[in-house]
Amino acid sequence: MKSWSSLFLIPIFILAIASFGFAQLQPVHFSFAASTGSNATTVIPLSIDPAYSDGQPLATGDEIGVFTPDSLCCGAVVWQEKSGALTIWGDNQETTPIDGFRAGEQLHFRVWQQSTDIECEAEVTFESGDTETFQANGFLVMKSLVAHLPERLRGDVNNDGALDIQDVMLIVEIILNKKAPTEDETWAADCNEDGVINVLDVVLLVKWILNP
């Protein structure tokens, strides 16, 4: 992690994104303590094309959060399909309990997908020379980010990790040609794996829901 020698880049970066009308949205899913007295900065360039493990890019409104090894969220940013900056908050040693990173702790990242309300682990790499640990006043630049979605279930048409009435309704819409399914949705809707989406898939899905 870069330290004081790279801090002069931070105001330049902030001015650059401000000049393009970049308005920072506030996270609605991840919560954390801010203004703890120490922090570091992670730049997330648009050019890295952050994506999910199925190849889909992060969408506007998805959130990127950073966590301690004890799963404490210490900062988050809303992805807006533009370059952004994530503030990583350090622990305020004058207060209890611990509310931020301590020096040398490993950084862990998670992504919240707004459309499905799914939170998943993210694999992040940084530019050469940057370390994946917290240092007060540090400066990191992401090189890549891949969020690993949970394995999809047959019947989970909306890919929210659960089988419920919403999935039943989506299959019915597909059968009635009211919805054009994606390739993944087609796979999930074919509950009996016979290559055809019909009422038999609805019956089987209802059976799974009633007898989990």
Secondary structure by P-SEA (a helix, b strand, c coil): ccccccccaaaaaaaaaaaabbbbbbbccbbbbcccccbbbbbbcccccccccccccccccbbbbbbcccccccbbbbbccccbbbbbbccccccccccccccbbbbbbbbbbccccbbbbbbbbbcccccccccccbbbbbcbbbbbccccccccccccccccaaaaaaaaaaaaccccccaaaaaaacccccccccaaaaaaaaaaaacc
